[in-house]
Amino acid sequence: MAVDRMKRTPISEQDAKARAKNFKEVCLGYNEEEAVKEASRCLNCKNKPCVSKCPVSIDIPSFVHEVAEENFEEAAKILNRYTALPAVCGRVCPQELQCESKCVLGIKGEAVAIGKLERFVADWSREHDVDLSETKAKNSKKVAVIGSGPAGITAAGEMAKAGYDVTVFEALHEPGGVLVYGIPEFRLPKETVVKHEINNLRKLGVKIETNVIVGKTVTIDELIRDEKFEAIFIGSGAGLPKFMGINGENLNGVVSANEFLTRNNLMKAFKEDSPTPIKSGKRVCVVGGGNVAMDSARTALRLGSETHIVYRRSESELPARAEEVHHAKEEGIIFDLLVNPVEILGDETGWVKGMKCIRMELGEADASGRRRPVEVPGSEFVIDCDTVIMSLGTSPNPLIPSTTEGLDVNKWKCIVADEETGKTSKARVYAGGDAVTGAATVILAMEAGKKAAAAMIKDLEEN
């Protein structure tokens, strides 16, 4: 099999015109022959530069080598030592900024498609029912995990593999956190991918209790005092949406990206028989430029709307993944860049009829390193629309800190926790992921869950 080390093996995708009208997965993944061909490009570097940029330190050259040798089951077992969510990470992680950015082949050619190979291995493992449920001998120590998103799943998996009795408490009726409510089907299928990863967790012996709102149904102190949990990890995420504070945000037809995506992804509002309503008008404006904004815009498009991304900086400053921007453009999303809303306009019935905006230009760099957008005087104009989706980020829900004595938060209402151990100001309580950092990526939440689990294990073994 001829292999061009400088060029990636192409990967199949749904046609843009077809996929813009359905919620099936866009990327179709590698088949066995394509995966072996792509893995064979890897130089198997001794110093493993790609690993240095992986937040969960996967031994990338080792699993890729096994793929090249067609030892797919062994590749799956290697991945399982480092990550509880390979099928998820292979789909949604920003590999181009992490592992693939350090690939030696990327200096003169194209980096190895590490993320696509991780996805292939995880999917092959699922399709061939590979058993990944090995754990150490069970001990009698009880550990609670609050939240079943990436941080919680990772912490629970690590603790269960080490022999601990783990119970996950999830506020929603389905486990998975942002994986089920935040990321659309066309990027991350729920039935095949997310539910399988959750079932792998259960095979490790993890118990999952849904519809438990910690801070209301039960408190942290009650879990420790009454239910005898010896350690608790808080991975409750950041689900509280932010708004701009401009006139008209209370009009009918203005919605947060969080609510819009939750209705569609978790409650399946896109299905004709769904009892959950969703508002997606003839023309939708999505305010923001991150991955959530792309997800919202591409969802609205699939619901039949003409969809605009309204972002105050230029394309080079878009925080969304390049792949997501590329897919959005292919599908017909309209990008109104260097544009910022100043007011949402309503009709006589209280519904959105347009959004007044002002054009921007880029000035000096701000603290983030990106050039600061500055208003162009006299450049106001109106975009006619009947739905506005605000995708400006999210912050942690204050319920847990407000009901837990001695648990410190910072000025952004995020739980204060040690970056390396996840230890909080409260004894036996650890935290990580978006509840600590504010909204971030799946893989960074997983890193936090993994570090906290290691610290919890160390502390429980010593005490």
N, C-alpha and C positions, 0 to 999 in steps of 0.2 A: 504494500500500500504506500503510494507516494505521499510524502508529507512535506508541505512547504512551511518551514519553521517560522517564517516571517508573517504569514497570513493566517488568520483564524479560519476555522471550519465554519462555513455559513450555517445559520440555524433557521429553521422554518417558522413562519409566523402566519397568522390569519391575514388575508387580504384586507387592506385598510377600509375599503368601502363596505365590505361584508361585516367586519367586526364592529364598525361604528353603529350597527343596528342590533347587536346581540351582546350578551354578557359572558360569552364563552372566553376561555383564556386566549390571550393574544399570542404569546410565545408558545410554540408547540414542543419545544425541547429537542434534544439530540436523541437519535436512535443509537443502538449499540455500536454500529459501525462508525458513525459520526463521532461519538464520544471517544472511542479508541483512537481515532485519527487525531482528534484535538488533544487528547492527553499525551499522545506520542510527541507532541511539540515541546513538552516540558523538558528543560535541561537538567532537572533534578539537582539544582544547585546545592552545594554542601553547606553554605552559610544560610540558606533558606530566607532570603530577604522578604519574600511574600508573607512569611509567618509573622514577621515583626510588625506588620500592619493589620493583622487579624485580631480584633478585640478579644476573641475567645481562644486565640493561639492554636488553631487547628494545624496539625502537621500536614500542610498542603502538599508538599512534594510526595509524601508517602501515599496519600490516598489517590493522587493523580497517577502515580506510578502503577498502582494496582489496577486502575482503570485501563491504562495502556497495555497491561498484561492480561486484560479481560478477567481479572479477579474481582468482580463487582461486589461480591458478598464481603470480601476482606476490606474493600474500600469503604463499604457501609459500616463495618465494625470500627474502622479507624475513625471515621467521622463521629460515630456514636460516643467515642471517648471524650470528645471535646464539645459537642453541641447536641442539644435536645431538639433543635428545629432546623435540620439541614434542608428539608424541602421548602421551608419558608425562606430561610436565608438565601438559598439558591435563586429565589425569585425576587426578593424585595431589598436585599442589602446593596448598598452603594459600593460594589466591589471595585469600580473604577477609581474610587478615592482611597481604597484600602489595599487589600492584598494585590490586586492586579496593577496598582500604581507602582509597585516595587518589582514587578516581573522584569527580569533582565531582557527578555525578548521585546519588551515595550520600548526599549531605548532606540532601536532601529526599525522595529516592525510593530506587530500587534501583540499585546500581552496574551498569555494563555487565558482562555475563557473559564477561569476558576469557578465563578458563580454558576455558570451553565453546567459545568461538570459536577458540582455539588448537587445541583438539582437533579441531574441524571441519576446519580448514585442513589439519592434518597427516593426518587420515584421507582427505580429498579428494585430497591429494597422493599418498598411497599407492595409492588406488583408481584414479587416473589416471596412475600411473607417471611422475610428474614427475621429471626428471633434476636431482639436486642434488649432483652429484659433481665440480663444477668446483674445481680446485686451482691453486695457483701452480706454476711449473716445478719439477720435482723436483730436490732437491739430494742430495748423497751423505751427509748427516749422519744417523747412526742414533740413534734415541731409543727407550727402553723405557718402557712403562707397566705397572705392576703392579696388577692388578685391573681388571675390566671392568664395574664398577658405574657409577653416574652421574658420579663424579669422574673415573674412568679413561676412560670413553667421551668425556667432554667434552674432557679434555686431549688424548687421541689424535686426536679430530676436528679440534681447533684446530691441532695440530702438522701433521697431514696436509694440511690446507688450505693451510698455509704452505709446503708442499713437502718436509717432512721424511719420512724413512724410519722409519715407526713400527711397532713390534711390541708387542702387548699380551699379557701373561702372566696367565692365569687359572687359579686353583687347582682350580676345579670342572670338571666335564665339559661344562658349558654356559656360554657367556658371558652376561653381564647382571648379575651380582652380585645385590644385594638386589632388583632388578627381577624376577628369575626365582625366587629362593628365598624372598623375604620378603613380596611383595605378592600377594594371591590373584587368581585368574582373574576373579572377579566385579568386581574393581576395575581390573585391568590384564591383558587377554588376552595370553598369551605368543606364540602362533603368529602372530597377525595384527599385533600392535603391537610387542612387544619384539623379535622376530626381524627385523622390517622395519627397525627403527632400527639394529640390529646390522649388517644387510646394507648399510645406507647407509654405515656406517663402512667396511666392506670395499670399497665402491665408490670410496672416497677413496684406496684403496691400503693401508689398515691391515691388517697381518697379525695374526691372533689365534691364540695357542697355548694350548690348554686342558690341564688336568691337569698344570700346572706350579706346584709349591708353592715360591715363592721363600723361601729360608731353609732349604730341604730339598733340592728337586730341583736348585736352583742358587742361589747367593748373590748379593747386590748387588755385592760386590767382584768376583766372577767375571764378571758381566755387563759390568762396566766394563773389567776387565783382559783377560779372554780373548775376550769377544764384541764388544769395541770400541764399546760404546754410549757416546755422548758426553754424554748426560744421562738421568736416570731420574726418573720420577714415580711416587710410591707412593700408590696410591688403593685400599688393600687393605681398607678398611671396618672395621666393628666387629662381629664375629660371635661374641664370647665372652659368653655369657649370665650375668646376675647372678641370685643367689638371696637369700632373706631371712635364711638362717641360723637358721631355727626348727626345732624338733624335728619329725621326720616327713618332712623333705624328701627323704630317701633311699628312701622307700616306692615300691613299684611303683605307677604311675599318676600320679606327679608328673613333669612334663616342662617344659622351657623352651619359651617361645613360638617361639624360634628353631628348635628341632628340629621342633616340631609343624608349623610353617609350611613348613619346608624339605621335610619328608616329603610334605606335601600339594601344594605349589606346584611344586617342582623335580622330585620323584620321582613326582608324579601319583598319590599314594596314594588319592585320592578315586575313581579309576576302578576299576571292578570287576576289570579284568584286570591291575591294577598288582601287581608282585611286592613292593612296599614296604608293610609293615604300618603302620597308624596306630591309636592307641588313643584312642577317643572314646566314653566310657561313657554310661550313661543320663542322668547329671547331671554337668555339667562346671562347675567354678569357674575363672574366669580372673582372676588377681590383677594389677591394674594398670588404668590409665585412659587410656593413649595410643592412637595409631592402631594399633600392633601388637596391643594388647589387643583392640581392636575387630575387627581382622582375624582374630585367633585365635577369638574368641567367635562371630563370624559363620560361620567355617569349621566349628567344632564343631557349630553349629546345623544346617548343611547336611549334616553327617554323621549327623544324627538325634538329637542330644543336646539335653536341656533345658539351657540355658546361662545362667550367672550371671556378671556383671561384679562383682567385689569390689574396691571402691576406698575408700581411707581418708579422702578429702575429699568435698565435696559436688559436685553436678553442675556448678555454675558454675566449679569448679576443674579439671574434666576437661581434660587436655591434648590429647585427640583433637580432630580437626576436627568442627565442629558437624554437618556433612553426614554424617560417619560415625556419630556418635551418633544422629542422626535416623534413618538407615537401620537401625541396629541395633535401635532401639526399634520401628520399623515391623515388623521381621521377628520380633519376639517375644523379644529378649534381655531378661533380667531384671537390673535394676541394683540391687545391694545397696551403697548409698552410705553414707559415714561408718561404714565397717566395716573392720577390719584383722585379718588372720589372726594367731594366736598359736601355733598348733600344728596339724599335720596328723595325723589319727588313722588308724590302720591296723587291719585285722582279723588273725585268727590266721594267715592265709596270706601276710601281708606286703603286702597291697594296700590302697590308700586306701579308707576307708569314710566319712570326713567331715572337716570342717575346723572347728576351734575358733576362734572369732572374738571380738573385743571391739568394742563400739560406741565411736564417736569423736564428739567435738565440736570445733568450730573455735575456736582461741584467737587469739593475736596473730599478725600477719604475720611470715613468716620472710624469709630473704635473697632468695627468689624473688619476694617480693611477695604470695604466697598465704598465707592464714591457716593457721597450724600446727595439724595435728590432734592432739588431746589425748584420752587414754583416759578413758572414763567408768567409774569404779570399780564393780565388781559387775555389769557388763553382759554378761558372757561368754555365748555361746550357740554351738550347733553347727549348721553347714549340712551335711546329708547329701549326699555326692557320691562318685563313684568315680574321678574324674580331676581333677587340679589342674594348670593351665597357668600358669607363672610368667612374667609379662610386665613385668619390672622394669627393662628397659633392657639394653644390651650395652656391652662395652668392646672395644678393639682386641686382636687376638691378638698375644702378645709375640714370636712366632717371628721376624719380620723384624728388629726392633731387637736381639734377643738374638744374632743371627748377623751383624750389621753393625757393625763396629768404628767408633766415632766418631759414631754416630747417637743423639742425645740423646732421652730421653723424660721426661715429667713424672711427678708422683706418681700420676697416674691411668693410667700406662703408655701415654699417647698420645704420638705422635711430636711433638716440638717443631718447629714450622715458622712462618716469618714469615707473618702474616695476609694481607699484600698480595701477596707473591711466591711463597709456598710453599717458600722456601729453608730447608733443614735445616742442622744443624751439620756435615753431611758435604758436601764439595765435589761438585758436579754432581748432587746428589740433592735432589729436591723432594718435597713431600708435601701432601696436602689431603683434605678430606672427613672421614668418620667416623674414619679412622685418626689424625687430628689433633684433632678436636673431641669425639670420642665420638659416640654415635648421635644423628643430627640428620635433617634433611629432604633429600629428593632434590635440590631446587633449591639448597640451600646447599652441597651437595657439588659440584654443577655449577659454582657460582660459584667455589669453590676451585680446581677443575680448570681453569677458564678463566683465572683470575688466574695460576696457576702456568705454564700454557702460554705466556702473554704474557711472563712473566719468563724462561722457558727460551729462547724465541725471541730475546729481546733479548740475553741472555747469550751464546748461541751465535753470533749475528751479530757480536758485539763481540770474540769470542775466536777 
